Amino acid sequence: MPRRHRVAIVGTGIGARHAEGFLANPDTFEIAVICGQDRARAEALAATIPGGAAIHLGFDDALLARPDLDI
């Protein structure tokens, strides 16, 4: 089985639609991080991810430097 890609969803508005696409392909993608500016919205979206997802507030170099993310 090929390795799953660990991804971050950036944004909790339209990002939720991207999450649906990744979740529809669980053999290929794992959502590891939800990135958003509003903690409550990010937590709500993360709660829909099987196994959960980390929360990162703001798109910055720290998010981009995470070694556990592929996309």
N, C-alpha and C positions, 0 to 999 in steps of 0.2 A: 504494500500500500504506500503511495507517495506521501511525503510529509505534508501536513497541513500548514498553510500560511497563517501566521499570527498577525492580526490586523488591528488598527485603531480606527474607530469611527470618529471623525472630526465634525462636530456640530450635532446638536440634538433636535434640530428641526428636520431638514431634509436628510440629515444623517440617519434618522430613523428608517428612512426608505432604503438607504444603503445597507443598514443592518438586516433588513428583511432579505435582501439579496444574498448576503453572506450566510445568513442562517438557513437559507434554502439549499445551501451547498456545504453541509457540515463535514463532508469528507475532504473538502478542499480548504476551508477557511475556519479559523477560530477567532472570535472577537475577544481580544485581550484587554482593550482599553476603550473607554468612552471619554472623549475630550469635549469639553464644553465650558462656557463661561458661567452658566447657572448651575450650581451644585444640585439643586432639587431636580431639575430636568435631566441632568446627567445621571443621577442616582435612579430616577424613574426608568430611563432607558436601560441602564445597566441591569436593573431588576428583571428585564425581559430576556436577558441573555442566559441560556442554560449554563450553570456553573458560575455565573456572575462575570463581571468585568471590573477592572480597576478604573478609578475615576481620575482624570487629569484635568485640572481647571486651567484652561488657556493653552493655545498652540504656541509652543516655544522650543528652544533648542533642547531642553530637557526631554520633551516628548520625542523629538526627532532622534535623540541620542540613545534611546532605550534599545539595548541590545536584544531584547526579547521580541521585538517587532520586525516583521518582514515588509509589511506594506502600510 
